[in-house]
Amino acid sequence: MARMRSKRHRQEREEFMLKERRKVDQGIFDTRTMTYLSKFYNKRIITALKSPIARGKEADLYLAEAGDAEVVSGQKYVMMKFFRIEASAFIKMSKYIEGDPRFERQIGKSRESIINTWCKKEFGNLRVANGAGVLVPTPYMFNGNIIAMKFLGDHKTIAPSLNDVRVEDPEAALYLIIENMKKLYQAKLVHADISEYNILVYNEVPYMIDFGQAVSTRHPSAHEFLKRDVANILQYFAKKYKIRKDSDEVYRYLLSV
């Protein structure tokens, strides 16, 4: 009887996963990805995968119903980020991994290996940033090419990017962004791709996202990336809100103790 129940349980699980798979894009959710996804169900991080809510250059975002795991207690939804194994820009990822002493020995030569290392890197960077008090989506778990994190949004709609809204107090928003860049640097990380597209505005508060390319401050190009981040965000606020700050002055402030 025990053997029969076990077999029936496996069949029910397989049927459930098949139904979940039918909800989503077959091009993304191949057998390999579905195997990775099953662990999020087993760990009770999520109970059901919902619809896609955003599509990026290398990844797709899906909404999922939160499970009863302690890490997501009280959360109705979880954000699932699926890195596409066949992402066209995967070669560009190498420059952000090579030179980063935390991950450069882990990167393989295959496309899947690079994507999975990138996923692990983003999860690790989010944990460091979250632990340092930086405003980021709280990371819950990763497996293969998938990350589960806190959903920032309302009524199943993801929070808009900084580019898509006019914040009520741009001076305060810019101040928070700069302070979070400083906290990140003090935590030995540089985002390396700060822009109006990689910041979500949730309840009028700016949250940094997309940390796959973030590097250790020991990376040989870390300060080059940091200067670029400063220039990008200051240029945006100068253009949209006519708020002007000296790039070199802000850069020196980020490096100060």
C-alpha positions as a printed Julia matrix, in Angstrom:
257×3 Matrix{Float64}:
  0.0    0.0     0.0
  2.77   2.41    0.84
  4.31   1.82   -2.56
  0.95   2.46   -4.27
  0.41   5.7    -2.36
  3.91   6.83   -3.25
  3.27   6.12   -6.91
 -0.07   7.91   -6.79
  1.57  10.88   -5.1
  4.17  11.07   -7.86
  1.45  10.91  -10.48
 -0.47  13.72   -8.8
  2.69  15.81   -8.64
  3.46  15.13  -12.29
 -0.09  16.05  -13.3
  0.1   19.25  -11.25
  3.42  20.27  -12.8
  2.04  19.51  -16.25
 -0.89  21.85  -15.6
  1.52  24.53  -14.38
  3.61  24.1   -17.48
  0.57  24.62  -19.72
  0.09  28.06  -18.19
  3.42  29.39  -19.39
  5.54  29.91  -22.47
  6.86  26.59  -23.77
  9.96  28.36  -25.11
 11.1   29.25  -21.6
  9.82  26.37  -19.52
 11.59  23.39  -20.99
 12.05  20.14  -19.06
 15.25  21.39  -17.47
 13.65  24.58  -16.18
 10.58  22.72  -14.94
 12.89  20.46  -12.92
 14.47  23.53  -11.33
 11.02  25.03  -10.72
  9.73  21.94   -8.9
 12.1   22.63   -6.01
 10.33  25.92   -5.28
  7.09  23.96   -4.87
  8.78  21.3    -2.76
 10.26  23.97   -0.47
  6.85  25.67   -0.28
  8.25  28.96   -1.54
  5.36  29.04   -4.01
  2.12  27.11   -4.48
  1.15  28.15   -8.02
  2.73  29.97  -10.91
  0.58  32.74  -12.35
  0.97  34.88  -15.46
  4.06  36.62  -16.86
  4.24  40.29  -15.86
  7.46  41.57  -17.44
 10.03  40.57  -20.04
 13.64  41.7   -20.02
 16.67  41.22  -22.25
 17.85  38.07  -20.47
 14.98  37.11  -18.2
 11.23  36.93  -17.75
  9.3   37.78  -14.59
  6.32  35.75  -13.42
  3.97  36.22  -10.52
  3.48  33.25   -8.21
  1.26  32.6    -5.22
  3.32  32.49   -2.05
  3.72  29.26   -0.14
  3.76  28.78    3.61
  7.55  28.75    3.98
  8.74  31.0     6.79
 10.77  33.24    4.45
  7.63  34.37    2.65
  5.26  34.4     5.61
  2.66  37.11    5.14
  3.42  37.6     1.45
  0.54  36.94   -0.94
  2.72  36.86   -4.04
  6.29  36.03   -4.94
  8.26  37.29   -7.92
  9.86  34.54  -10.01
 12.71  35.53  -12.3
 13.55  33.06  -15.06
 16.8   33.61  -16.91
 16.48  32.41  -20.49
 19.12  29.8   -21.27
 19.15  30.99  -24.86
 19.5   34.67  -23.89
 21.13  36.58  -26.74
 23.27  38.74  -24.48
 24.8   35.93  -22.44
 28.31  36.55  -23.83
 28.27  40.06  -22.32
 27.74  38.47  -18.9
 31.29  37.12  -18.86
 32.95  40.5   -18.24
 30.95  40.9   -15.05
 31.82  37.4   -13.83
 35.44  37.19  -14.89
 37.45  39.34  -12.52
 34.93  38.93   -9.7
 36.88  36.77   -7.22
 33.65  35.31   -5.81
 32.5   33.67   -9.03
 35.18  33.64  -11.72
 36.25  30.06  -10.88
 32.67  28.84  -11.07
 31.91  29.91  -14.61
 31.91  27.18  -17.23
 32.03  27.33  -21.0
 28.51  26.2   -21.79
 25.62  28.61  -22.18
 23.7   26.89  -19.36
 26.69  27.1   -17.0
 27.1   30.83  -17.64
 23.38  31.52  -17.12
 23.24  29.46  -13.92
 26.32  31.22  -12.54
 24.71  34.54  -13.4
 21.57  33.51  -11.53
 23.58  32.43   -8.48
 25.51  35.71   -8.66
 22.34  37.82   -8.71
 20.91  35.92   -5.75
 24.14  36.34   -3.79
 24.34  40.04   -4.62
 20.73  40.58   -3.56
 21.42  38.85   -0.23
 24.44  41.07    0.41
 22.53  44.22   -0.57
 19.48  43.26    1.5
 21.66  42.48    4.48
 23.3   45.91    4.16
 19.94  47.67    4.29
 19.87  48.57    0.61
 16.37  48.93   -0.84
 16.09  45.81   -3.01
 13.56  42.99   -3.44
 14.2   40.48   -0.65
 15.65  37.3    -2.2
 14.09  34.01   -1.03
 15.73  31.2    -2.98
 17.46  30.31   -6.24
 17.86  27.1    -8.19
 19.4   26.68  -11.63
 18.25  29.63  -13.73
 15.42  30.74  -11.39
 15.27  33.22   -8.49
 12.33  33.77   -6.14
 12.13  37.2    -4.51
  9.71  39.6    -2.88
  7.06  40.98   -5.2
  7.07  44.77   -5.43
  3.7   45.86   -6.72
 -0.03  46.04   -6.16
 -2.95  43.98   -7.44
 -0.72  41.66   -9.44
  0.91  44.59  -11.25
  4.63  45.14  -10.84
  5.76  48.55   -9.57
  6.74  50.92  -12.39
 10.31  51.75  -13.24
 11.7   55.18  -12.39
 11.55  55.97  -16.1
  7.78  55.4   -16.25
  6.68  57.74  -13.46
  7.15  61.25  -12.17
  8.01  61.0    -8.5
  6.41  63.55   -6.22
  9.69  64.44   -4.5
 12.59  63.89   -6.93
 15.13  65.44   -4.54
 14.23  62.86   -1.9
 14.25  60.04   -4.48
 17.72  60.97   -5.72
 18.97  61.26   -2.14
 17.72  57.74   -1.36
 19.31  56.32   -4.51
 22.68  57.87   -3.71
 22.49  56.69   -0.09
 21.69  53.17   -1.25
 24.61  53.24   -3.68
 26.81  54.22   -0.74
 25.45  51.4     1.45
 26.07  49.0    -1.41
 29.66  50.17   -1.81
 30.24  49.86    1.93
 29.02  46.27    1.56
 31.8   45.79   -1.03
 29.51  45.81   -4.06
 28.98  48.01   -7.1
 25.71  47.65   -9.03
 27.4   48.36  -12.4
 24.16  49.05  -14.29
 22.26  51.76  -12.43
 19.75  53.55  -14.61
 16.15  54.73  -14.58
 15.19  51.29  -15.93
 16.78  49.3   -13.1
 15.0   51.14  -10.31
 11.39  50.39   -9.37
  9.29  52.98   -7.56
  7.11  51.24   -4.98
  5.05  53.44   -2.64
  7.16  56.4    -3.78
 10.35  54.62   -2.66
 13.09  53.69   -5.17
 14.21  50.04   -5.13
 17.26  48.83   -7.04
 16.77  45.7    -9.15
 18.73  43.52  -11.6
 21.86  42.62   -9.66
 23.3   39.94  -11.93
 26.04  42.23  -13.21
 26.87  43.72   -9.78
 30.53  43.14   -8.92
 32.77  43.02   -5.91
 34.72  46.21   -5.22
 37.79  44.03   -5.85
 36.79  43.63   -9.49
 39.36  45.44  -11.69
 36.6   47.52  -13.34
 34.6   48.21  -10.17
 35.42  51.91   -9.95
 34.88  52.4   -13.66
 31.42  50.84  -13.25
 30.71  52.99  -10.17
 31.58  56.21  -12.03
 29.29  55.13  -14.85
 26.46  54.43  -12.39
 26.83  57.9   -10.87
 26.93  59.59  -14.28
 23.86  57.67  -15.51
 21.59  58.46  -12.59
 22.66  62.11  -12.31
 22.16  62.62  -16.01
 18.64  61.22  -15.77
 17.61  63.47  -12.86
 19.19  66.5   -14.53
 17.28  65.86  -17.74
 13.86  64.98  -16.27
 13.79  67.02  -13.07
 16.44  69.7   -13.66
 18.27  68.55  -10.53
 22.0   68.95  -11.06
 24.78  67.5    -8.95
 28.49  67.25   -9.62
 29.35  63.7   -10.69
 32.88  63.75   -9.21
 31.57  65.09   -5.91
 28.97  62.33   -5.63
 31.55  59.72   -6.6
 33.9   60.91   -3.84
 31.02  60.85   -1.38
 30.29  57.21   -2.2
 33.92  56.32   -1.48
 34.05  58.22    1.81
 33.81  56.4     5.12
